Amino acid sequence: MTLTDYYEKLPTLVAPKTEFVTRVASRCGVNLATARLWVKGKTKPGNQEHFDILAEETGIDKENLFSK
């Protein structure tokens, strides 16, 4: 499973996707647009600490967050 897969599987009716992106952006100290680019697989974090945060938030190994 990748970060994009995780994001796509979140339910859409109660806005957990928005909550997830907002939480990730806040924890990483980036803007919402940057966090959305990550979850859509358009870009990857440049800071290794952000990989750690994403892995902690999702339960996905850091090595698999962006692999396809």
Helices and strands as residue ranges (DSSP letters): H 3-9, H 16-28, H 32-39, H 48-58, G 62-64
